[in-house]
Amino acid sequence: TDGTLAHVDKASGTIREVLAVQNLKNGLTFARAGLYGLEAGSTVNPLVDQQGAMVTEDDISGGMVVINSDLADEVDAIAGDTLLGITEFGPPVMLQVSWIADDSGVANWGGSAYVFVDLTYAQNIIGKPGMVNRLDVSCLGSANEGYKVTDEAVAELQQFLPADIDFYYDKVKADGLENAEAASDMMSQLLVLMSSFAI
């Protein structure tokens, strides 16, 4: 960043839409996969194969895709398989699996089944060239500390975004950690209560 976004480490525009997928090899389908359009090398979280190699543009453009293991399991897909993808926006597309992503980084986003494609290709699939519908943001700080400046990062971003458009800010990590902490506190209280009955 250039200092004007003091609490933002990285930001990348993406496309995320629903994609119905059928593996043409075996006929297995999954109706609610995610189409995730991204720019190789510019993601907030990495997309890597099971040996740790980063995704390249060749892996996710021109009909080539990377899928995560959740989708691979749903449609019993392996590298080289051809998938039929259907969105609500345009005609069906044929997608060839380059490889299955490691269960880390962006491939583990939200515990959902995803097809990863180049951002421009995603825009073409949904018939909306030049559009992004998500902005992924990483807050400055370590994995254990960055979430603490989420509100500051959102306030900084709001200064640069058009005021005449309503934006929704999904504080995934901050909200997830707060929910986990609340659940942990509740479990601790329950264990203390249960131990008092055991005496």
C-alpha positions as a Markdown table, in Angstrom:
| # | Residue | x | y | z |
|---|---|---|---|---|
| 1 | Thr | 0.0 | 0.0 | 0.0 |
| 2 | Asp | 1.0 | 3.6 | -0.3 |
| 3 | Gly | 0.2 | 4.6 | 3.3 |
| 4 | Thr | -3.3 | 5.9 | 2.5 |
| 5 | Leu | -4.6 | 2.4 | 3.4 |
| 6 | Ala | -2.6 | 2.0 | 6.5 |
| 7 | His | -4.4 | -1.1 | 7.7 |
| 8 | Val | -4.8 | -2.9 | 4.4 |
| 9 | Asp | -2.1 | -5.4 | 3.4 |
| 10 | Lys | -3.5 | -6.5 | 0.1 |
| 11 | Ala | -6.7 | -6.3 | -2.0 |
| 12 | Ser | -7.8 | -8.1 | -5.1 |
| 13 | Gly | -10.9 | -7.9 | -7.2 |
| 14 | Thr | -12.7 | -11.2 | -7.8 |
| 15 | Ile | -15.8 | -12.8 | -9.3 |
| 16 | Arg | -17.9 | -15.2 | -7.2 |
| 17 | Glu | -21.0 | -16.7 | -8.6 |
| 18 | Val | -22.8 | -20.0 | -8.4 |
| 19 | Leu | -21.9 | -22.7 | -10.9 |
| 20 | Ala | -23.6 | -26.0 | -11.6 |
| 21 | Val | -21.0 | -28.6 | -12.5 |
| 22 | Gln | -21.2 | -32.0 | -14.2 |
| 23 | Asn | -18.2 | -34.3 | -14.6 |
| 24 | Leu | -18.7 | -35.6 | -18.2 |
| 25 | Lys | -16.6 | -38.7 | -17.4 |
| 26 | Asn | -19.0 | -40.1 | -14.9 |
| 27 | Gly | -22.2 | -37.9 | -15.0 |
| 28 | Leu | -21.9 | -36.8 | -11.4 |
| 29 | Thr | -23.3 | -33.3 | -10.8 |
| 30 | Phe | -23.1 | -30.7 | -8.1 |
| 31 | Ala | -25.5 | -27.8 | -8.4 |
| 32 | Arg | -24.1 | -25.3 | -6.0 |
| 33 | Ala | -20.4 | -25.0 | -6.7 |
| 34 | Gly | -18.7 | -21.6 | -6.6 |
| 35 | Leu | -17.2 | -20.0 | -9.7 |
| 36 | Tyr | -14.2 | -18.0 | -8.3 |
| 37 | Gly | -12.5 | -15.7 | -10.8 |
| 38 | Leu | -9.2 | -14.4 | -9.7 |
| 39 | Glu | -5.9 | -13.0 | -11.0 |
| 40 | Ala | -3.1 | -15.6 | -10.7 |
| 41 | Gly | -0.4 | -14.2 | -8.3 |
| 42 | Ser | -2.6 | -11.4 | -7.1 |
| 43 | Thr | -4.9 | -13.1 | -4.6 |
| 44 | Val | -5.2 | -12.2 | -1.0 |
| 45 | Asn | -4.8 | -15.9 | -0.1 |
| 46 | Pro | -2.6 | -18.2 | -2.2 |
| 47 | Leu | -4.0 | -20.9 | -4.6 |
| 48 | Val | -1.4 | -23.8 | -4.6 |
| 49 | Asp | -1.3 | -27.4 | -5.7 |
| 50 | Gln | -0.5 | -30.2 | -3.3 |
| 51 | Gln | 3.2 | -29.7 | -3.8 |
| 52 | Gly | 3.0 | -26.0 | -3.0 |
| 53 | Ala | 3.4 | -24.6 | -6.5 |
| 54 | Met | 1.4 | -21.4 | -7.1 |
| 55 | Val | -1.3 | -21.3 | -9.7 |
| 56 | Thr | -0.4 | -19.7 | -13.0 |
| 57 | Glu | -2.5 | -18.0 | -15.6 |
| 58 | Asp | -2.1 | -21.1 | -17.9 |
| 59 | Asp | -3.7 | -23.3 | -15.2 |
| 60 | Ile | -6.9 | -21.2 | -15.0 |
| 61 | Ser | -7.5 | -19.7 | -18.5 |
| 62 | Gly | -8.6 | -20.8 | -21.9 |
| 63 | Gly | -11.0 | -23.4 | -20.6 |
| 64 | Met | -8.5 | -24.7 | -18.0 |
| 65 | Val | -9.6 | -24.6 | -14.3 |
| 66 | Val | -8.3 | -25.6 | -10.9 |
| 67 | Ile | -10.8 | -27.1 | -8.5 |
| 68 | Asn | -10.6 | -27.7 | -4.8 |
| 69 | Ser | -10.9 | -31.0 | -3.1 |
| 70 | Asp | -14.5 | -30.3 | -1.9 |
| 71 | Leu | -15.6 | -30.2 | -5.6 |
| 72 | Ala | -13.3 | -33.0 | -6.6 |
| 73 | Asp | -15.0 | -35.2 | -4.0 |
| 74 | Glu | -18.5 | -34.1 | -5.0 |
| 75 | Val | -18.1 | -35.1 | -8.7 |
| 76 | Asp | -15.2 | -37.6 | -8.4 |
| 77 | Ala | -12.9 | -35.5 | -10.5 |
| 78 | Ile | -9.2 | -35.7 | -11.2 |
| 79 | Ala | -6.8 | -33.7 | -13.3 |
| 80 | Gly | -7.6 | -34.0 | -17.0 |
| 81 | Asp | -11.4 | -34.5 | -16.4 |
| 82 | Thr | -13.8 | -32.3 | -18.4 |
| 83 | Leu | -16.5 | -30.5 | -16.5 |
| 84 | Leu | -19.6 | -28.9 | -17.9 |
| 85 | Gly | -20.3 | -25.6 | -16.1 |
| 86 | Ile | -23.6 | -23.7 | -16.1 |
| 87 | Thr | -24.3 | -20.3 | -14.6 |
| 88 | Glu | -27.5 | -18.3 | -14.7 |
| 89 | Phe | -25.9 | -15.8 | -16.9 |
| 90 | Gly | -24.9 | -17.5 | -20.1 |
| 91 | Pro | -24.4 | -20.7 | -22.2 |
| 92 | Pro | -22.8 | -23.8 | -20.7 |
| 93 | Val | -19.0 | -23.9 | -20.8 |
| 94 | Met | -16.5 | -26.9 | -21.0 |
| 95 | Leu | -13.9 | -26.7 | -18.3 |
| 96 | Gln | -10.8 | -29.0 | -18.2 |
| 97 | Val | -9.3 | -29.6 | -14.7 |
| 98 | Ser | -5.6 | -28.6 | -14.6 |
| 99 | Trp | -5.2 | -29.9 | -11.0 |
| 100 | Ile | -6.8 | -30.2 | -7.6 |
| 101 | Ala | -5.8 | -27.4 | -5.2 |
| 102 | Asp | -4.2 | -28.0 | -1.8 |
| 103 | Asp | -6.7 | -27.6 | 1.1 |
| 104 | Ser | -5.2 | -24.2 | 2.1 |
| 105 | Gly | -5.5 | -20.6 | 1.3 |
| 106 | Val | -8.2 | -19.6 | -1.1 |
| 107 | Ala | -9.1 | -23.2 | -1.9 |
| 108 | Asn | -10.3 | -23.6 | 1.7 |
| 109 | Trp | -12.5 | -20.4 | 1.5 |
| 110 | Gly | -15.7 | -20.9 | 3.4 |
| 111 | Gly | -15.6 | -24.7 | 3.3 |
| 112 | Ser | -17.3 | -24.6 | -0.1 |
| 113 | Ala | -16.7 | -26.4 | -3.5 |
| 114 | Tyr | -15.0 | -24.1 | -6.0 |
| 115 | Val | -13.9 | -23.9 | -9.6 |
| 116 | Phe | -11.1 | -21.4 | -9.9 |
| 117 | Val | -10.6 | -19.5 | -13.2 |
| 118 | Asp | -8.8 | -16.5 | -14.4 |
| 119 | Leu | -10.7 | -13.3 | -13.6 |
| 120 | Thr | -11.1 | -12.3 | -17.3 |
| 121 | Tyr | -12.4 | -15.8 | -18.2 |
| 122 | Ala | -14.9 | -15.6 | -15.3 |
| 123 | Gln | -16.1 | -12.3 | -16.6 |
| 124 | Asn | -16.6 | -13.8 | -20.0 |
| 125 | Ile | -18.4 | -16.9 | -18.6 |
| 126 | Ile | -21.0 | -14.6 | -16.9 |
| 127 | Gly | -21.1 | -12.2 | -19.8 |
| 128 | Lys | -19.9 | -9.2 | -17.8 |
| 129 | Pro | -16.5 | -8.1 | -19.1 |
| 130 | Gly | -14.6 | -5.8 | -16.7 |
| 131 | Met | -16.8 | -6.4 | -13.7 |
| 132 | Val | -15.8 | -7.6 | -10.3 |
| 133 | Asn | -18.4 | -8.4 | -7.6 |
| 134 | Arg | -16.1 | -9.0 | -4.7 |
| 135 | Leu | -13.0 | -7.3 | -3.3 |
| 136 | Asp | -11.0 | -9.6 | -1.1 |
| 137 | Val | -9.0 | -7.7 | 1.5 |
| 138 | Ser | -6.2 | -8.8 | 3.8 |
| 139 | Cys | -5.6 | -6.6 | 6.8 |
| 140 | Leu | -2.1 | -5.6 | 7.8 |
| 141 | Gly | -0.6 | -7.8 | 10.5 |
| 142 | Ser | 0.0 | -11.4 | 11.2 |
| 143 | Ala | -2.6 | -14.2 | 10.8 |
| 144 | Asn | -3.3 | -13.9 | 14.5 |
| 145 | Glu | -3.3 | -10.1 | 14.7 |
| 146 | Gly | -4.6 | -8.7 | 11.4 |
| 147 | Tyr | -8.2 | -9.2 | 12.1 |
| 148 | Lys | -8.0 | -6.7 | 15.0 |
| 149 | Val | -7.8 | -3.8 | 12.5 |
| 150 | Thr | -10.7 | -4.9 | 10.4 |
| 151 | Asp | -12.9 | -2.0 | 11.3 |
| 152 | Glu | -10.1 | 0.5 | 10.5 |
| 153 | Ala | -9.4 | -1.2 | 7.1 |
| 154 | Val | -13.1 | -1.0 | 6.2 |
| 155 | Ala | -13.2 | 2.7 | 7.1 |
| 156 | Glu | -10.1 | 3.3 | 4.9 |
| 157 | Leu | -11.6 | 1.4 | 2.0 |
| 158 | Gln | -14.9 | 3.4 | 2.2 |
| 159 | Gln | -12.9 | 6.6 | 1.4 |
| 160 | Phe | -12.0 | 5.2 | -2.0 |
| 161 | Leu | -15.2 | 3.5 | -3.0 |
| 162 | Pro | -18.1 | 5.3 | -4.8 |
| 163 | Ala | -20.5 | 6.8 | -2.3 |
| 164 | Asp | -23.5 | 6.2 | -4.5 |
| 165 | Ile | -23.2 | 2.4 | -4.4 |
| 166 | Asp | -24.2 | 0.3 | -1.4 |
| 167 | Phe | -21.4 | -2.1 | -0.4 |
| 168 | Tyr | -21.7 | -5.0 | 2.0 |
| 169 | Tyr | -18.6 | -5.7 | 4.1 |
| 170 | Asp | -18.3 | -9.3 | 5.2 |
| 171 | Lys | -15.7 | -9.4 | 8.0 |
| 172 | Val | -15.1 | -13.2 | 7.6 |
| 173 | Lys | -12.1 | -13.6 | 9.8 |
| 174 | Ala | -13.0 | -11.1 | 12.5 |
| 175 | Asp | -16.5 | -12.4 | 12.8 |
| 176 | Gly | -15.4 | -16.1 | 12.7 |
| 177 | Leu | -12.9 | -15.5 | 15.5 |
| 178 | Glu | -15.4 | -13.6 | 17.6 |
| 179 | Asn | -17.9 | -16.5 | 17.2 |
| 180 | Ala | -15.3 | -19.1 | 18.1 |
| 181 | Glu | -14.3 | -17.1 | 21.2 |
| 182 | Ala | -17.9 | -16.9 | 22.3 |
| 183 | Ala | -18.4 | -20.6 | 21.8 |
| 184 | Ser | -15.3 | -21.3 | 23.7 |
| 185 | Asp | -16.4 | -19.1 | 26.6 |
| 186 | Met | -19.8 | -20.8 | 26.7 |
| 187 | Met | -18.2 | -24.3 | 26.7 |
| 188 | Ser | -15.9 | -23.3 | 29.6 |
| 189 | Gln | -18.9 | -22.0 | 31.6 |
| 190 | Leu | -20.8 | -25.3 | 30.9 |
| 191 | Leu | -17.8 | -27.4 | 32.0 |
| 192 | Val | -17.5 | -25.3 | 35.2 |
| 193 | Leu | -21.2 | -25.8 | 35.8 |
| 194 | Met | -21.0 | -29.5 | 35.2 |
| 195 | Ser | -18.0 | -29.9 | 37.5 |
| 196 | Ser | -20.0 | -28.3 | 40.3 |
| 197 | Phe | -22.6 | -31.0 | 40.1 |
| 198 | Ala | -19.9 | -33.7 | 40.1 |
| 199 | Ile | -18.7 | -32.7 | 43.6 |
